[in-house]
Amino acid sequence: MTTNTVRFMVSLAIDEGKLGAFEDAALLMTADTRKEPGTLAYEWCLSPDRQRCRLFEAYTDADAVLAHLTGPVVQTLVPRLLETSKDSGFEVYGNPGPAAAELLAGLGAEIFQSWQGFSR
């Protein structure tokens, strides 16, 4: 693949009785992430029972990933989100760069390096 794009898929299990607080944190995270210039996508998807969530993220390149990981959304708002849910899986697709890869490993992310294919 010739793309520098890096994508995340975060799986979350929402704590019983905390959907409202989860939604509040997610709305703040989305609003703040929207301001990050290297963010291409940031989309939340809920299961029909509203107990599980998938967060899909896409960044232009490794620099954008590092800026996100060291910025206020991850440093301040992710801990708030995790007061309402549990991380049940975190996958990264593409090359996040060495500095971001180290941070991601500390968050329990599994990194899948791009192998072949295309994006449009």
HELIX and SHEET records of a PDB file:
HELIX    1   1 LEU A   19  ARG A   34  1                                  16    
HELIX    2   2 ALA A   62  THR A   70  1                                   9    
HELIX    3   3 PRO A   72  PRO A   72  1                                   1    
HELIX    4   4 VAL A   73  LEU A   77  3                                   5    
HELIX    5   5 VAL A   78  LEU A   81  1                                   4    
HELIX    6   6 PRO A   98  GLY A  106  1                                   9    
SHEET    1   A 5 THR A  39  LEU A  46  0                                        
SHEET    2   A 5 ARG A  52  TYR A  59 -1                                        
SHEET    3   A 5 VAL A   6  ILE A  14 -1                                        
SHEET    4   A 5 SER A  85  TYR A  93 -1                                        
SHEET    5   A 5 GLU A 110  PHE A 112  1                                        
END                                                                             
